Amino acid sequence: MFINFGEVKYASKKAEMEARRDHMRHVCSQYPKRRQLNRFMKGSLFYISEKYNLSYCRVAKVGSTFWTQAFLTFSGIRSQEAEVAHAQNSSLFDLPRDESHLIIKKHNELTMGLSDKRVHSTVSFLVSRNPYSRLFSSYIDQIYLPNKWFLASYMIPGKAKKNQLVCGNDITFDTFLNFASDFIIKGVSIDLHWAPIFSICKPCITNIDILAKQESFNEDAEYILDLVGVDQASRKEIENILKETNKESAIAGLVHTYVTKAHDRTNVKKGCISEKALAERLWHAFQIQGHIHNDVPFPVREFSSSSEKETEKKLTKLVLNAVKEYPLTSEERNAQREKWKRYFWKQISLSTLQHVQDAFFEDFVVFGYDLDPNTI
């Protein structure tokens, strides 16, 4: 029943993509709607390029920023910031990731809902990801890092009383997984960063044409660009980002984003975390994400008396120095990320694992992933 497409040898990329599509549609025909989130995923979840007759179902934590930037590029749209970057021999892809999502929201002509008839008249695609990997990535990026600590505070079992300081910065991976799985099984709408892809894109209803995968992201992206005939100018700009690694501007942008969110009092209450603890949390997260070598210790002395205004500047400099002095190859970065992922999942109880497998069953079976966590 469960197919690991990565172990199958195909005569061509086209044959592999057709096999994925056929499997997805076969499962859809054999498994009637078992469970959907009660509240239908609303909003303009699809991006569309009329120029290339292409549509894409946006899924968080599966290369959505890249494809957002790609669809903006297809349309020739530039924000003022992107124009400046472009004039400096750079591009839209050098903008902070949040900026691209804000830009495309201002252009209704590039987005559409699930019920839009153009979903069926265009070449449609989505990008899937092994649920184990996507959940881990969502936890690190959204819960471990200070992106959604206000929301995370509600994940605490038996939430503390209102007069107590509830921060949300100490939510464990196990707690996060149980919270997300509970909501899914109960059919309650949840955050798009960890909602099942099956519930976001409704592949059995939208009849998706192409199933791309995070596990073969670059190859699949190139296949899609080839298929729809993206022009050379756009193609060159888009392909450049596929080859980028640890760019200084990207890392500095990440530090800025996380520090800013940690100082946002609507998200993180004052007193929840010290500047030293915040800097150490970000340093550790950058190690988990493969930016900083595991052997480089956190420079604790540098933050013994750091103020809010100093944290970003100090941390940016120290992170960039660590990246430069102890560089990781692409293979080493991937190995380090995989090591951390396996470490976190090994801490999860059997009951939590079974809970996750139940909640994300459709993502496993429809997109051809093995339920065995040892395969990640």
N, C-alpha and C positions, 0 to 999 in steps of 0.2 A: 504493500500500500504506500509506504513512504519511500520516495526516490531521492537519492543523493545525486543530483545532476552533476556535481563536480567530479564524480568517479566514472562517469560515462563518457566514452570517446565518440565524437561525432565527426562526420565527414567535413562539415563546414559549420560556421557560426549560424548560418541560416537554418540548418538542420537542428541545431541545438535549440534555437529560439522557437522553432515550430514544435519541437518536442515539449518544451515548457508550456506553450500555449495549449497544446492538445491535452496535456495532463491536467492543466487548470480547468479546462472546459469539461473534461471527462468527469473530474471530481464534482464539478458544479452540477452536472447532469445526474450523478449518482447520489449526491447528498443534498436533499432539499434543505431549505433554510432551517438550521438547527437552533440558532440563537443570534439575535441581533441586539444591538443596544436599543433600549426602548425609545430613546430620543434620537431620531434620525440625525446623522451628522449633517449639520446645516452649514451654509456658507458656500463660497465659491472655491471648491476643493480642486477643481481642474484648471490648469492653464491651457491656453490655446494659441496656436500660431496659424492664422489664416494663410499666411504666405506659404507655409510648408504642409498645410493640412494635417497638423500634428497636435495632439492633446495629451496632457500628462496629469495624472492624479498625484497631487502633492502629499507626501508622507514624511512627517518629521523623523529625524534621525536616520534617514536613508538617502543622503545626498540631496535633500530638498533645496539647500542653499545653492548648490551648483546648478541645478535645473532651473531655479528661479532666475539666476543670472543668465543662463542660456536663453530662456524665453524672452528676457528683456533685450538680449543681444539680437535675437531673431527679428525683433520689432524695431531695432535701431534706437531704442529708448536710452537716454542718458540723463542722470540727475546732474545738477550743477557740480556736485562733488566728483561724479564720475567723469564729467567733461574735463575738469581740472586734472584729474589723474591721467586721463587719456592723453592730454596735451604733454604730459611729462613721460611719455612713452610707457604708460601703464594702461590699465583698463578698468572696466566695471568690476572685474573680479578682485580688485584690490580694495574695494569698499568693505567696511565691517559687515559681517554676515547679516546682522539685524537690519542694516540699512537697505539691502536688496529687497527684503520682504516688505519693508515699509514702502518702497518705491512702487512695487508691482500692485500693492493694494490701492494705489491712486489711479490705476489704469483698469477700469472695469472691462474694457474691450479685450483684455488679455486673460480674463478669468470667467469661469462659468460653473454652474452647479451640476450635481449628478443627473438631474432630470433634463438638462439641456440636450436637445436632439443632436447637437453637433458632436456629442460624445460618441455617437454611433456612426456619424458620417465622416469622422476624421480617423487617422491612424492613431489609436490610443495606446498609452503604455503606463505602467506603474513600475516602481522599483521595490522589490521585496527584500527582506533581510531575515536571517535566522532569528526567531523570537528571543532566544537566549542572548544573542549578541546585542540586539536592539534594546532589550530591557536593561542590560548592563550599561550600555551607552547612555540611555535616557536617565538612569539613576545617577551616573557620574556627572553628566552635563547639567541636569535639572535639579537634582536633590543634594548630591554631595557638594557640588559647587553652588554658590548663592544665587541661583536663578529663580527658584520658586520655594523659598523657605517659608513664606507665609502660607502657601498651600500645603507644604510639608507638615506644618504644625498641626494640621487637621488629621494627619495620618497616625498620630500618636494614639495608641489604644487607651480608651477611657480618658479622653482629652482633659487636660488640667482645667481648673476653674479659671474664670476670667481674671481674677486678681493675681494670678500667678504668671510668671514670665514664661511663655511658650514660644520657643524660637524656631524649631523646625530644622535646626542645623545638625542635629544628632540622630536623624532617622537612619536606621540601619537598612542594608539592602534587603534583608528578610522582611522587615516591616513594610518597606515600599512594595515589595512583590505581593505580599498578602493584601495590602490595601488596593492595589491596582486590580488584582485577580478577583477580589470580592465584588468590586464595582462592575466588572465585566460580566461575571456570572449572574449578578442580579439584574443585568441589563440597564445599568445606569450610565448616562453619558459621562465620559471622563476626558482628561486632557489628551489632546491629539499626539503628544510626544510619546505616549505609551498605549494609546488605544490600538486594538488589533487592526492591522492593515486591511483585513477582510471587512471590518466594519466601517472603515474610512472610505475605501474605493468601491465596495460592493461589486467585485469582479464578476459574480454570477449574474448580476443585473446589467451592469454596464458593458459586459461582453468585451473585456479588454483584449486588444490585439497582440500586444507585446508584453511579456513578463521579463523585465530586466532584473538583475540581482546585485545587491551590494557586494557579494562575494566575487563578482567579476565585473565590477563597476566600469572601469575604463574600457574594456572590450565591448561591453554592452552599449555604452554611450557612443562609441565610435560606430557601432553597427547601426544605431538609430540615426545618427547624423548622416551616414552613408545612404540609408534607406530612403530618407526624405529629400536628399540632395541639397543639404545646407551649402550656401555659397562659400567660396574659398576665404573671403575676408572674415566672415563670422566663424567659419570652421577653424581658421588659424587662431583666432582669439580664444575660442572655446577650448581647443586642444591644448593651448598653453597651460591652462589651469590644471588640466589632468596630469601634467608633468611636474607641477610645483610640489615642493616638500615643505620644509620649515622656513618659510619666508619671514624675515624680521618684522615686516609690516603686519603680517597675519598674527604673529605671536603677541606683538605689542597691542594689537587690537583686542585680542582675547583678554589680556591683563586688564586693559581699560574697561572692557565690558563687565568682567566679574567684580572688579573693585568697585565700580560705579553701582552695581546692583547690590553689593554688600552694604553700601553706604546709603541706599535708598530706604528711608524709614517707613515707607509703605510696604516694603518687602521684608526688611530685617530690622527688628526692634533694637534700639540703642541698648547696649549692655549685653547683647546676646553673644558677641564674639569680640575678642580683643584684636587689635591690628596685627599683633604677632601671630595669633592663632589663625587669622584670616590669611596672612601671607603664607603660613605653613600649609594650610589647607589647599591653597592654589598651587603651591609648589608640588605637593604630593599628587594633586590632580594632573598636573602637567607630566609627571612621571607615569602615571597610569595611562595617559593618552599618548605616551611615546615621544614627548617633546624633550624632556630632560632625562638623562641617563639615570638609571636606578642607583648607581654608585655615587652620585653627587649629593652630598648631604645638604639639608636645608641650612642656610646661613643664619642661624638663630640670633647671633649677636647683633646683626644688622638691624634687627627689629625689636631690640630690647626697650626702646623708648620712641617708637614710630608713631607719628600722628596720622590722622586720616589724609591730610594733604600730602604727606610724604610717602605713604604706602605704595601708591601706583608707580611713582618715579623710581623708587628704590627697587621694587620688585621687577619692573620692566628691565632695568639695567642688569640685575643679577640673573634673571632668567635668560636673557639674551647672551650674557657672558657664559653661562653654563652650556647653552646650546652650541655656542661657537667653540669653546674649549674642549668639550666632550661630545663631539658630533656622533649622531647615530645614523647608520645607513638605513635605507628603506626597509631592508630585511630585518635589521636589528630593532627598528621601531615597531614593526609588526609583531616580532617575537616578544618584545617587552609588553605590548598591549595584550597579546594572547595570554601571557603568563599571569598578568593581573586579573584578566577576565576569569581564567580558570580558578585562581585563588579565591575570588569573591564567590563564585558559584559553589565551590567546595564547602563553604561555610553554611550553605542553605540546608535546612532540614528536609527530610523526605516528604513530610506533609506539605510544606510550602512548595516544593518542586511539583508535586502532584496537582496542587492548586493551580500553579502556573500552566501546566500541561492541559488542564481542563479549560482554563480561561482562554488560552491561545490555540486551542485545538485546530480551529479553522486555518489559522496562519500556517501551522505545521503541515497540514494535509493538502490544502489547496495549492500552496507554493512549493511543495515538495521538499520539506525539511524533516530530518529525523528527530523523533522525540527524545532519543537518547542524549543526555547532556554531555556525554563523553565525546560526542562527535563535533562539538564546537571548537 
